[in-house]
Amino acid sequence: MRVINFSDARNQHKQVIDQVVDDADFTVIARRDVQDAVVMSLDTFNSLMETLHLMKSPANAKHLKNSMTQFRKGQTKSKGLVDAE
């Protein structure tokens, strides 16, 4: 994450947006006397929204947490892809 002031963002908007997309990160635009704004790539936004959606359900959040714990402990099995025939 980086923070830049509004004037720099306005004057360097193409570079700011290119860097946000290239870094897959977000930038805070600090503005005087009003709320700050955030700029992020569409991929980052979509990923964030998907995570929020998945974590909204307590049962799903618990299942995901258990799955991550199993993965970290090496308690997973690899399986081949299913044939589409």
C-alpha positions in Angstrom: 0.0 0.0 0.0 1.2 3.5 -0.7 -0.3 6.9 0.2 -0.1 9.9 -2.1 -1.8 13.3 -1.9 -4.6 14.2 -4.2 -2.6 16.8 -6.2 0.1 14.2 -7.0 -2.6 11.6 -8.0 -4.3 14.2 -10.2 -1.1 15.2 -11.9 0.3 11.7 -12.3 -3.0 9.8 -12.7 -1.7 7.5 -15.5 1.4 6.5 -13.6 -0.5 6.0 -10.4 -3.1 3.7 -12.0 -0.4 1.8 -13.9 1.5 1.2 -10.7 -1.6 0.1 -8.8 -2.5 -2.5 -11.5 1.1 -3.7 -11.9 1.7 -4.1 -8.2 -1.8 -5.8 -7.6 -2.1 -3.5 -4.6 -4.0 -0.4 -3.6 -3.2 3.3 -3.2 -4.7 5.7 -0.7 -5.4 9.1 -2.1 -5.1 11.5 0.8 -7.3 14.6 0.5 -7.4 17.7 2.6 -10.6 18.4 4.6 -12.5 15.4 3.1 -12.4 11.7 3.3 -9.5 9.8 1.7 -10.1 7.5 -1.3 -8.7 4.2 -2.3 -7.7 3.1 -5.8 -7.1 -0.6 -6.6 -7.0 -2.8 -9.6 -10.2 -4.6 -10.7 -8.5 -8.0 -10.0 -7.6 -6.9 -6.4 -11.2 -5.6 -5.9 -12.8 -8.8 -7.3 -10.5 -10.9 -5.0 -11.5 -8.9 -2.0 -15.2 -9.2 -2.8 -14.9 -12.9 -3.3 -13.1 -13.3 0.1 -15.8 -11.2 1.8 -18.5 -13.3 0.2 -16.9 -16.6 1.2 -16.3 -15.4 4.8 -19.8 -14.1 5.2 -21.1 -17.5 6.1 -19.9 -18.8 9.5 -20.1 -22.4 8.3 -18.1 -21.6 5.2 -15.5 -19.6 7.1 -15.0 -22.5 9.5 -14.7 -25.0 6.6 -12.1 -22.7 4.9 -10.1 -22.3 8.2 -10.1 -26.1 8.7 -9.0 -26.7 5.1 -6.1 -24.2 5.5 -5.0 -25.9 8.8 -5.0 -29.3 7.1 -3.0 -27.9 4.2 -0.4 -26.3 6.5 0.0 -29.6 8.4 0.5 -31.5 5.2 -2.8 -33.4 5.6 -3.9 -33.1 2.0 -4.0 -35.5 -0.9 -3.3 -34.7 -4.5 -5.8 -36.0 -7.0 -5.6 -36.0 -10.8 -8.0 -34.1 -13.0 -11.3 -35.8 -13.8 -11.7 -36.7 -17.5 -14.4 -34.8 -19.2 -15.5 -37.7 -21.3 
